[in-house]
């Protein structure tokens, strides 16, 4: 089993920044970080940032230029730096790792409001 714990969410005004963290533990030897998803109430869960095994990254069009995904393999941690936050970024953010299956964290709430 792989356990993922997201942290770093919060309430802030538009234009602010947050850094989300995802700490992985458990049977992680064969697991690799995949990326970050988010889900707003009544909405489908959507991919916001993806990281490949080689370190390449992909972003949803809605967050390009504002979000940056990164990882620290020594710390078994995945990050999402979020800048210039907008109200439409409000959602629960989830990290994912994968081996023979996909693992999800419990999510961390990000609320952007004036």
C-alpha positions in Angstrom: 0.0 0.0 0.0 1.0 3.6 -0.7 -0.3 6.4 1.5 -0.3 10.0 0.3 -0.9 13.0 2.4 -1.5 16.4 0.8 -0.9 19.6 2.7 -0.5 23.3 2.1 -4.0 24.3 1.1 -5.8 27.3 2.5 -7.9 30.4 2.0 -6.4 33.4 0.2 -7.2 36.3 -2.1 -6.9 36.4 -5.8 -3.4 36.9 -7.0 -1.9 35.0 -4.0 0.3 32.0 -4.0 0.4 28.6 -2.3 2.7 25.6 -2.4 1.0 22.2 -2.1 3.0 19.2 -0.9 2.2 15.5 -1.2 4.2 13.2 1.1 4.3 9.5 0.1 4.9 6.6 2.4 4.4 2.9 2.6 5.3 0.4 -0.2 6.6 3.1 -2.5 9.5 1.3 -4.1 7.7 0.6 -7.3 5.5 3.7 -7.3 6.2 6.9 -9.0 4.6 10.3 -8.8 2.1 11.1 -11.5 0.7 14.6 -10.8 -2.0 16.7 -9.4 -5.8 16.8 -10.0 -8.4 19.0 -8.6 -12.2 18.8 -8.1 -14.6 21.6 -7.4 -18.1 20.8 -6.0 -20.4 19.5 -8.7 -17.5 19.2 -11.2 -15.5 16.4 -12.7 -12.0 15.8 -11.3 -9.6 17.3 -13.7 -5.9 17.0 -14.3 -3.9 20.2 -13.6 -0.3 19.1 -13.7 1.5 15.9 -14.8 5.2 14.9 -14.3 6.8 12.1 -16.3 9.4 9.6 -15.1 12.0 11.6 -17.0 11.0 14.8 -15.3 9.0 16.3 -18.1 5.9 18.2 -17.2 2.4 18.9 -18.7 -0.2 21.4 -17.5 -3.8 22.1 -18.2 -4.3 25.2 -20.3 -6.1 26.9 -17.5 -3.0 26.8 -15.2 -0.1 27.1 -17.7 2.3 29.9 -16.7 0.9 30.0 -13.2 1.5 26.5 -11.7 4.7 24.5 -11.5 4.9 20.8 -10.6 8.1 19.4 -9.1 9.3 16.4 -7.0 11.9 15.6 -4.4 12.6 11.9 -4.8 14.8 11.9 -1.7 11.9 13.1 0.4 9.3 11.1 -1.5 7.4 14.3 -1.9 5.5 15.9 -4.8 4.9 19.6 -5.0 2.6 22.1 -6.8 3.6 25.7 -6.7 0.5 27.8 -7.5 0.9 31.5 -8.3 -1.5 34.2 -9.5 -4.4 32.3 -8.1 -7.9 32.9 -9.4 -11.3 32.2 -7.9 -11.8 29.5 -10.5 -8.8 27.7 -9.0 -11.0 26.9 -5.9 -11.1 23.1 -5.5 -9.9 20.2 -3.6 -6.5 19.3 -4.9 -5.3 15.7 -5.0 -1.9 14.1 -5.7 -1.5 10.8 -7.5 1.2 8.1 -7.5 1.1 4.9 -9.6 2.6 1.5 -9.7 0.3 -1.3 -10.8 -2.6 0.9 -9.7 -3.2 4.6 -9.1 -3.1 5.9 -5.5 -4.8 9.1 -4.4 -4.3 11.3 -1.4 -7.2 12.6 0.8 -7.0 16.0 -0.9 -6.3 19.5 0.4 -8.8 22.4 0.0 -7.7 25.6 -1.8 -10.2 28.5 -1.7 -9.5 31.7 -3.6 -11.9 34.5 -2.7 -11.9 38.2 -2.2 
